[in-house]
Amino acid sequence: MKKKLIVFDLDGTLAETKQKVSVEMKQLLKDLMINHYVSIISGGDWPQFEKQLLSNFDWSDINISNLVLLPTCGSKYYQFINDEWTLVYSESLSVEERQKIINCFEDTLKTFDLNVSRTWGPQLEDRDTQITFSVLGQQAPASEKEQWASKNNHLRKQFRDMLEVELPEYSIRLGGATSIDITRRGIDKAFGIRKLCEKLNVTTGEILFVGDALFPEGNDYPVKEMGVVSIQVNSVSDTSKIIETILAYQ
């Protein structure tokens, strides 16, 4: 079945962690939008989309209505309406929910050693619809994240497992190289995909998903689990090759 909608993760898929999407990748996305809907879904919040994707880029020569952006694992949905990016929905956590999750992180950190000698910025970030924990801090350099993950990713998984015991009513997924994302159970990237199907009038069979965290604990995995054809990438260059292949056969 021909794919009408191509959905991408952001960090590790379209760009290096917390880095801007390259001019070359943006052009590939623009070319893809000529004949496809394109959506980008990430654990990051809206300011990350603005910084990594939307800044310093001319969208005037494309059908930007074919682009949908879903921050915080699909718990927010943005579309370009009336000449501006508009928040269509937001599945916000209550103040009480957010505080409960933050307290759980802080209490668990007191009893579990993640083998961290230094952090860059705050480890916890309240994104309204999602709480994100970054092992090395929100501003950690990509090289430091990769080095820590290569030796200690098993500790991140163990830490997530401990949180699941304490917070069974929430969805807890690994994101990027060093992050853990928490949303309400059922509010994950699969939720975002279902919203895309509803609003763009496409079926799951008409979607292709591309991401770097399609393993069972990863925040991309719910998309694969719901039956969407999904491709695991290990680098941004892998993603470029996939888009180039789609463009060659459209």
C-alpha positions as CSV (number, residue, x, y, z in Angstrom):
1,M,0.0,0.0,0.0
2,K,1.3,3.5,-0.9
3,K,2.3,5.5,2.1
4,K,0.5,8.8,2.4
5,L,2.0,9.9,5.7
6,I,5.7,9.7,6.6
7,V,6.4,10.2,10.3
8,F,9.8,10.8,11.8
9,D,11.3,10.9,15.3
10,L,13.6,14.0,15.7
11,D,16.7,13.5,17.8
12,G,18.9,10.7,16.4
13,T,16.7,10.4,13.3
14,L,16.4,13.9,11.6
15,A,19.2,15.6,13.7
16,E,21.9,14.8,16.2
17,T,20.7,15.1,19.8
18,K,19.5,18.7,20.5
19,Q,21.2,19.9,17.3
20,K,19.6,21.8,14.4
21,V,18.2,19.8,11.4
22,S,20.7,20.3,8.6
23,V,19.9,22.4,5.5
24,E,20.2,19.2,3.4
25,M,17.8,17.3,5.6
26,K,15.3,20.2,5.5
27,Q,15.4,20.2,1.7
28,L,14.7,16.4,1.7
29,L,11.7,17.0,4.0
30,K,10.4,19.8,1.7
31,D,10.7,17.5,-1.3
32,L,8.9,14.8,0.5
33,M,6.0,17.2,1.4
34,I,5.2,17.7,-2.3
35,N,3.4,14.3,-2.4
36,H,3.1,13.2,1.2
37,Y,2.0,14.4,4.6
38,V,5.0,14.6,6.9
39,S,4.9,14.6,10.7
40,I,7.6,14.9,13.2
41,I,7.0,13.4,16.7
42,S,9.5,13.8,19.6
43,G,9.9,13.6,23.3
44,G,11.1,17.2,23.1
45,D,8.8,20.2,23.8
46,W,7.7,22.9,21.3
47,P,10.8,25.2,21.9
48,Q,13.0,22.3,20.8
49,F,11.1,22.1,17.5
50,E,11.4,25.9,17.0
51,K,15.2,25.7,17.7
52,Q,16.0,22.5,15.8
53,L,13.6,22.6,12.9
54,L,11.8,25.9,12.3
55,S,14.5,28.5,12.8
56,N,16.3,30.0,9.8
57,F,14.3,28.1,7.3
58,D,12.1,29.3,4.4
59,W,8.9,27.4,4.3
60,S,7.2,29.7,1.8
61,D,7.8,27.5,-1.3
62,I,6.1,24.4,0.1
63,N,2.6,23.3,1.1
64,I,3.2,23.7,4.8
65,S,-0.3,22.4,5.6
66,N,1.2,19.0,4.8
67,L,3.5,19.2,7.9
68,V,2.3,18.3,11.4
69,L,4.5,18.6,14.5
70,L,3.9,16.6,17.7
71,P,6.0,17.5,20.7
72,T,6.2,15.6,23.9
73,C,5.6,12.1,22.4
74,G,2.4,13.2,20.7
75,S,0.7,14.7,23.8
76,K,0.7,18.0,21.9
77,Y,-0.3,18.6,18.2
78,Y,0.7,21.7,16.2
79,Q,-0.4,22.6,12.6
80,F,0.1,25.7,10.5
81,I,-3.3,27.5,10.6
82,N,-4.0,31.1,9.5
83,D,-0.3,31.8,8.9
84,E,1.0,30.6,12.3
85,W,1.8,27.4,14.1
86,T,-1.3,26.6,16.2
87,L,-1.7,24.3,19.2
88,V,-4.6,22.0,18.2
89,Y,-4.6,19.9,21.4
90,S,-2.6,19.4,24.6
91,E,-3.0,16.5,27.0
92,S,-1.6,18.4,30.0
93,L,-0.7,16.7,33.3
94,S,-2.3,18.3,36.4
95,V,-0.1,20.1,38.9
96,E,-0.6,17.3,41.3
97,E,0.4,14.7,38.7
98,R,3.5,16.5,37.7
99,Q,4.6,17.0,41.4
100,K,4.0,13.3,42.1
101,I,6.2,12.2,39.2
102,I,9.0,14.7,40.1
103,N,8.9,13.5,43.7
104,C,9.2,9.9,42.6
105,F,12.3,10.8,40.5
106,E,13.9,12.6,43.3
107,D,13.2,9.8,45.8
108,T,14.5,7.1,43.5
109,L,17.7,9.0,42.7
110,K,18.5,8.9,46.4
111,T,18.7,5.1,46.4
112,F,20.0,4.4,42.9
113,D,23.5,5.2,41.5
114,L,23.4,6.1,37.8
115,N,27.2,6.5,37.7
116,V,27.1,10.2,36.9
117,S,30.1,12.4,37.9
118,R,28.8,15.6,36.4
119,T,25.6,17.1,35.0
120,W,24.9,20.0,32.6
121,G,21.8,21.9,33.6
122,P,18.8,20.5,35.4
123,Q,18.1,16.8,35.1
124,L,14.3,17.2,35.4
125,E,12.2,19.2,33.0
126,D,8.5,19.8,33.4
127,R,7.0,20.0,29.8
128,D,3.4,20.3,31.0
129,T,2.2,17.2,29.2
130,Q,5.3,15.2,30.0
131,I,8.1,15.0,32.6
132,T,11.5,14.3,31.1
133,F,14.5,13.2,33.1
134,S,17.9,13.6,31.4
135,V,20.6,11.6,33.2
136,L,23.4,14.1,32.4
137,G,21.2,17.2,32.4
138,Q,19.3,19.0,29.7
139,Q,22.4,20.8,28.3
140,A,24.8,17.9,28.2
141,P,27.0,17.7,25.1
142,A,26.1,15.0,22.6
143,S,29.5,13.4,23.0
144,E,29.1,13.1,26.7
145,K,25.7,11.5,26.3
146,E,27.0,9.0,23.8
147,Q,29.9,8.1,26.0
148,W,27.7,7.6,29.1
149,A,25.1,5.6,27.2
150,S,27.7,3.2,25.7
151,K,28.7,2.1,29.2
152,N,25.7,2.7,31.4
153,N,22.5,2.3,29.4
154,H,21.6,-0.8,31.4
155,L,21.5,1.5,34.5
156,R,19.0,3.8,32.7
157,K,16.8,0.7,32.0
158,Q,17.0,-0.4,35.6
159,F,16.1,3.1,36.8
160,R,13.1,3.1,34.5
161,D,12.0,-0.3,35.8
162,M,12.1,1.1,39.4
163,L,10.0,4.1,38.3
164,E,7.4,1.8,36.7
165,V,6.9,0.0,40.0
166,E,6.2,3.3,41.8
167,L,4.2,4.9,38.9
168,P,2.1,2.2,37.3
169,E,-0.5,4.6,36.0
170,Y,2.0,6.3,33.7
171,S,3.8,5.5,30.5
172,I,7.6,5.5,31.1
173,R,9.8,5.3,28.0
174,L,13.4,5.7,27.2
175,G,14.1,8.6,24.8
176,G,17.3,9.7,23.0
177,A,20.6,8.5,24.5
178,T,20.1,9.4,28.2
179,S,16.5,10.5,28.7
180,I,13.4,9.0,30.3
181,D,10.0,10.4,29.3
182,I,6.8,10.1,31.5
183,T,3.3,10.8,30.3
184,R,-0.1,9.5,31.3
185,R,-0.5,5.8,30.4
186,G,-1.9,5.7,26.9
187,I,-0.5,9.1,26.0
188,D,2.5,8.1,23.9
189,K,3.6,8.2,20.3
190,A,0.9,5.7,19.4
191,F,-1.6,8.1,20.7
192,G,-0.1,10.8,18.5
193,I,-0.3,8.5,15.4
194,R,-4.0,7.8,16.1
195,K,-4.6,11.6,16.3
196,L,-2.8,12.0,12.9
197,C,-5.0,9.3,11.4
198,E,-8.1,11.0,12.6
199,K,-7.2,14.5,11.6
200,L,-5.5,13.7,8.2
201,N,-8.0,11.0,7.3
202,V,-5.3,8.3,6.8
203,T,-5.2,4.7,7.9
204,T,-2.3,3.0,9.8
205,G,-1.6,1.0,6.7
206,E,-0.9,4.3,4.8
207,I,1.8,5.4,7.3
208,L,5.6,4.8,7.4
209,F,7.4,5.6,10.7
210,V,11.2,6.2,10.9
211,G,12.9,6.3,14.3
212,D,15.9,5.3,16.4
213,A,14.1,4.0,19.5
214,L,12.0,1.1,18.2
215,F,13.3,-1.3,20.9
216,P,10.7,-2.4,23.6
217,E,11.6,0.2,26.2
218,G,12.0,3.0,23.6
219,N,9.6,5.9,23.1
220,D,9.2,5.0,19.4
221,Y,8.1,1.4,20.2
222,P,4.4,2.1,20.8
223,V,4.1,3.0,17.1
224,K,5.6,-0.3,16.0
225,E,3.4,-2.1,18.5
226,M,0.2,-0.7,17.0
227,G,1.1,-2.2,13.6
228,V,2.5,0.8,11.7
229,V,5.3,-0.2,9.3
230,S,8.4,1.1,11.1
231,I,12.1,1.4,10.1
232,Q,14.8,1.5,12.8
233,V,17.7,3.9,12.0
234,N,21.0,4.2,13.7
235,S,22.1,7.6,12.3
236,V,20.8,10.7,10.6
237,S,22.5,9.5,7.4
238,D,20.3,6.4,7.5
239,T,17.2,8.6,7.5
240,S,18.5,10.6,4.5
241,K,18.9,7.4,2.5
242,I,15.4,6.3,3.3
243,I,13.9,9.7,2.2
244,E,16.0,9.6,-1.0
245,T,14.7,6.1,-1.7
246,I,11.1,7.3,-1.2
247,L,11.6,10.3,-3.5
248,A,13.2,8.1,-6.2
249,Y,10.0,5.9,-6.4
250,Q,7.2,8.5,-5.9
